[in-house]
Amino acid sequence: MTEDLLAEAENLSLFACSFAGYDHLPLSAFERRGVTVTNAAGVHASNAAEHAIGGLLALTRGLFDARRRQRNREWRNVRTDELAGGGVTVVGMGAIGEAICERLAPFDVDVTAVRHSPEKGGPADTVVGYDEVESAVVDASAVVLACPLTDTTRHLLDRALLKTLHPDAIVVNVARGGVVDTDALVASLRANHVGGAVLDVTDPEPLPTDHPLWTFENVLITPHNAGYTPDYHERLANLVAENVETAMASGEWTGLENQVLPKV
């Protein structure tokens, strides 16, 4: 949605964003027009969490190596590892981050969560603030990014933070591409300073066909579709329908679920 397109929507009362993040929207233009904006926070929780853990398990268990050897009909041992007994750091404690922590619980891992307000706690063994992110990731078997893209989190995983990771650690990003310094990640992968990466989002996005990230066998890339399942569309439709019913009953486009503008 651009400002020019918004200018054409003369009767627009509600803009229901289909993403949890809304940093890509012209919020100031919506605000000037008096348009109510909602987001889709929560509707991606289960599917994005499953995607993150599925990718993490695939790399940890060496399933991509196994698949390659299957194609070649090679009966050879595949190097594997296990999550149990290790530590996973989850950055971001929104609906997706909480869902990831909850689904990690049966894997016998120590879960550390990083969030802006650590006093709020969360379904993790330890919860810290962003000022402690370095100590939170230093011994982690995996770092899972599920945070919004803000001034605090832009390039949060940069060259310096990547150097603190264990060389076998796996990076999982179901947040936004800009949370990771892409050049620094490529350099770390080339130097074997990280064990691999699961990237549902990238920077830039879409990822150019000649980008070096495509070439790593220990990197799983998906085109920002961790959240897209049939159930996601139903949950999104229900959210929008309920908000419309609320507005129709009250006569005002306010007091809605996941309301971003007007600010509450």
N, C-alpha and C positions, 0 to 999 in steps of 0.2 A: 504494500500500500504506500503510494507516494503522495506527496502533498498535492500534486497536480490531479491525481486521480481522486483524492479526497474532495477537492474543490468541485468535482463533477457530481458528487453524491450529496445532493442538496437536502434530501430528506433523511439522511442517515442519523439514527439515534443510538445504535449499539454496534460496536465493532468487536466481534468475538474472535480473538486471536486463537489459532489452533495450536500454538506452541506454548510451552511453559515460559520461555523467555520472550521478552518484548523489546529488547534493546534495538531491534531492527525497525521499529515503528516510529513515525514522526509524532511523538507524544505531544509535543508543544502545539502542533497543528490541531490534533484532536481536542486538546484542552481549549484552544481558542474557539473552536467550533461548538464546544459543549457536548461533544460526543462521548458517551460512556464506553470505556474499553475494559474488556475482561480478557483473562488469559486461560490457558488450559492446564494450569498447575494441578497435578494429581492424576490426570488421566493417562499419563505415560508411566506411572510408577512401576507397575508390575512388569510391563513389557520391556521397558528400558533396563530394569534391574535384571531380568532374565537374560537379556542380551549381554550385559556387562559380565555377569557371572559365567554365562556360556562361553564367551570368548576367553575369559580368564582360565577356565577349566581346559579349554581346547589347547591353549599354549602350554599350560602347566603339565598336562598329560601327554604332550607331544603328538596330538592327534593329526596335525598337519603333516608331520614327518611320516606318520603311519599311513596316511592317505596316499602320499607320494609313493611309498614303498608298495602299497597295495596295487597302484596302477602299474608298477613295474614287476609285480608278482614276486617281490623279494620277501623271503621269510627271514628277516633280520631284526634283532632287538632294536627298539626305539628308546632313546633316552627320555625318561619321564621324571617328574617330581610330584609332590603332593602338597596340597594346601594345609592339611592338618599339621598343627604344631608351629605354624608360621604366623606372621602378622600381616593384616591388610589395613591400609589406611584409606578411608573414604573421605574425600574432600567435598563438602557441601551436605547439608542436612535438610534439604527440602524433601518433598515427597519421594523423589527418586533415590536420593541418598539414604533416607530412612529405609526404603524398601530393599536396597542393596544390603544394608547392615542386617536387616531381619533375615534375609535369605542366606547370609553368610553364617548365621548362628549355628546351623547343624554341621558345619564343616570343621569344627574344633579349631578355629583360628582366633587369634587375639585381634579384635577390631578396634581401631582408633579412628575417631571421627574428628574432622576439622570443620568448625563453623564460626560464623561471626559472633554469635552469642553463646559461648560454651556453657554458660550458666543454665541454659535451657535444657542441657543434657541431650539424650537421644539413645536409641537402641544399640549402644556400643559399649565396649569395656572401658574405654577412656574417651573423653571429649575435651578437645583443646581449641584455642583460638588460632587465628591465622598467624599471630605473632610467634606461635610455636610450631609452625608447619615443618620447619627443617628437622627438628627432633622427632616429629611425628612420622616422617617418611624414612629416616636414616636406616632403620632396621627392618623395614617392611618388605615382605615377599612380593607385594603388589600395591600399587597406588591407583585408586579408582577415582576419577574426576567426575563429579556430578553437581557442580556448582554453577551459578549464573556467571555470565561474563560482566565483570565490573572493573572499576579502576584498580581494585585490590587484587582481582584474580587474573587480569590480563597478563599473559606470559608468566603466570605463577610458576609453572614448571619450566624454568629457564636453564641456562647452561650451569649456573651455580647449584641449583637444587638438584638437577640431574646427576651432578657429580657426587652428591651425598648418597644416592641410591646404591643398594647392593647391585653388583654387576649381573645378577640373575633376576632382578626385580622386573616385574611386568607392569607396564603403564596401560591403563584402560581409560579412555576418554569418551564418555557419553554426555559431556557438558556442552562446551562450545570450542571450536577449533582454536580460537584465540587464547584459551587458557594455557595452551602449550606453545612454547617457542619452537616452531617447526624446524628451523635450521639447526637449533641446538639438539633436538631429538634425532635428526638425521645424523649429525656428527656423533652422537652417543651410540646409535645403532651401528654405525660404521666401525667405531672403536670397540665394540662389544662391551660398552659400559652399562648397558641395560639388557635384560633378557629378551625383551620383545615388547610389542605394543598392539593393543586392540583399539582401533580408531573408528568410531562411528561418525566423528566430526573431524574436520581438518581445517587448516588455514594455509593456503586459500581453499575455498570451497565453491564449486566443485574442484576436486584435485585435478590439475592438468595431467594429461596423458603421459607427458614426459617427466613427471615429477619423480625424484628418486625414491620416495616412499613406496611406490608401487613395486619396487624391485626386491624388497627384503622378504625372505621366506618366513621370518619370525614376526611379521606384521600382518594383522588382519584388518582390512579396510572395508567398511560398509558405507553406502552413500547416504548417511544421515537418516537411516530408516529404522533405528532401533525401536522407535515407538509405534511404528505403523503395523497394526494388526487389525483384523475385523472387530475385535472387542474394543480397541482404541476408538474407532469411529463411532461405535455405539455409545461409549462413555462420553465422548465429546458431544454427540447429538443430544444426549440426555441433559448434559450440563447447560447447553444453550437453550434447550426447550424449557427447562425449569426456570432459567433466568428470565426468559420472555414471559412466562406465566406469572412470575413474581412482579415484573414490571407492569403487566396488564392489570393485575389485581390492585396494585398501589397507584397506578397512574404516573409513576415516576421511574426513570431509568437509573435507579440507584438502589443501594442496599442489596446488590447482587453477589452471587458466589464468585470468588476470584476477581473481584473488581479492582482494576488498576487505576482507572480514572472515572469520575472525579476521585481524588485521593481521600481515603477514609481516615 
